[in-house]
Amino acid sequence: MNKKLFFLSVISIVFIGTLLISLLFSEGEKRFKAEFDHFFQSNISGELIELKSSQNSNFKILKNELTKEFRFRPISKNVPLFNYTAKPGDSIFKPSYSDTLVLKKQGISYKYTFVKIE
């Protein structure tokens, strides 16, 4: 009887743990999807004032004296990595619903695409 109770307890703990982990990942993906939609739909044009590097690129721009924050996952093909290239003072441009973000640095334009979250 003790072995049955132990076995059922272990199965219950594994099931509940798996359920909790999947809920946490699901909430994280929903949040990132909302952040991506905000980024993708935005017309971005301004001066980079802050950059935070991680798996994603978080950046803040100054436009018309308003600060806006965006987060995206850049794809660096044939251009230097965004997180190492972009610096405060550089300019960033991306039309609404465009699949390309342009970083202007010292007169040179770097074009970045990004991971799209569907």
C-alpha positions as CSV (number, residue, x, y, z in Angstrom):
1,M,0.0,0.0,0.0
2,N,2.9,2.4,0.8
3,K,4.5,1.8,-2.6
4,K,1.2,2.6,-4.4
5,L,0.8,5.8,-2.4
6,F,4.4,6.8,-3.1
7,F,4.0,6.0,-6.8
8,L,0.7,8.1,-7.1
9,S,2.4,11.0,-5.2
10,V,5.3,11.0,-7.6
11,I,3.1,10.9,-10.6
12,S,0.9,13.7,-9.2
13,I,4.0,15.9,-8.5
14,V,5.4,15.3,-12.0
15,F,2.0,16.1,-13.6
16,I,1.5,19.3,-11.6
17,G,5.1,20.4,-12.2
18,T,4.8,19.9,-16.0
19,L,1.5,21.8,-16.0
20,L,3.0,24.8,-14.1
21,I,6.1,24.9,-16.4
22,S,4.0,24.9,-19.5
23,L,1.8,27.7,-18.1
24,L,4.8,29.8,-17.4
25,F,6.2,29.3,-20.9
26,S,2.8,30.1,-22.4
27,E,2.5,33.4,-20.5
28,G,6.1,34.4,-21.6
29,E,5.3,33.7,-25.2
30,K,2.1,35.7,-25.0
31,R,4.0,38.6,-23.6
32,F,6.7,38.4,-26.2
33,K,4.0,38.2,-29.0
34,A,2.4,41.4,-27.6
35,E,5.8,43.1,-27.5
36,F,6.5,42.0,-31.1
37,D,3.2,43.2,-32.3
38,H,3.9,46.6,-30.8
39,F,7.4,46.7,-32.4
40,F,6.1,45.5,-35.8
41,Q,3.2,47.9,-36.0
42,S,5.2,50.9,-34.9
43,N,6.7,53.5,-37.2
44,I,10.1,53.9,-35.5
45,S,12.3,56.9,-36.3
46,G,14.6,58.4,-33.7
47,E,17.8,58.6,-31.9
48,L,18.9,55.5,-29.9
49,I,19.2,56.6,-26.2
50,E,19.6,53.2,-24.5
51,L,20.3,49.6,-25.5
52,K,20.0,46.5,-23.3
53,S,21.5,43.3,-24.7
54,S,20.2,39.8,-24.0
55,Q,18.9,37.1,-26.2
56,N,16.6,39.9,-27.5
57,S,17.5,43.5,-28.2
58,N,15.8,46.0,-26.0
59,F,16.2,49.6,-27.0
60,K,14.8,53.0,-26.3
61,I,14.5,55.8,-28.8
62,L,13.9,59.5,-28.3
63,K,11.4,60.9,-30.8
64,N,9.8,64.3,-30.5
65,E,10.9,64.5,-26.8
66,L,9.1,61.2,-26.1
67,T,10.9,58.1,-25.0
68,K,9.6,54.8,-26.5
69,E,10.9,51.3,-25.7
70,F,10.9,48.4,-28.1
71,R,12.1,44.8,-28.0
72,F,12.9,42.5,-30.9
73,R,15.1,39.6,-32.0
74,P,17.4,40.8,-34.8
75,I,18.8,38.6,-37.5
76,S,22.3,39.6,-38.5
77,K,23.1,38.4,-42.0
78,N,26.0,40.1,-43.7
79,V,26.0,42.9,-41.1
80,P,27.7,43.2,-37.7
81,L,25.6,42.0,-34.7
82,F,23.1,44.6,-33.7
83,N,23.9,44.4,-30.0
84,Y,27.5,45.2,-30.6
85,T,27.1,47.8,-33.4
86,A,24.2,50.0,-32.1
87,K,25.3,52.7,-29.6
88,P,23.4,55.6,-28.0
89,G,23.4,58.5,-30.5
90,D,22.8,56.3,-33.5
91,S,19.6,56.6,-35.5
92,I,17.0,53.9,-36.0
93,F,14.3,53.8,-38.7
94,K,11.6,51.2,-39.4
95,P,8.3,52.0,-41.2
96,S,5.1,50.4,-39.7
97,Y,4.7,46.7,-40.7
98,S,8.2,46.7,-42.3
99,D,10.4,43.6,-42.1
100,T,13.6,45.7,-42.0
101,L,15.0,47.9,-39.3
102,V,17.7,50.4,-40.4
103,L,20.5,51.4,-38.0
104,K,22.4,54.6,-39.2
105,K,25.8,54.9,-37.6
106,Q,28.4,57.4,-38.7
107,G,26.9,57.8,-42.2
108,I,26.7,54.0,-42.7
109,S,23.3,52.2,-42.9
110,Y,23.0,48.7,-41.5
111,K,19.8,46.7,-42.4
112,Y,18.5,44.2,-39.9
113,T,15.6,41.8,-40.3
114,F,14.1,40.2,-37.2
115,V,12.4,37.0,-36.0
116,K,8.7,37.3,-36.6
117,I,6.3,36.0,-34.0
118,E,3.1,34.7,-35.6
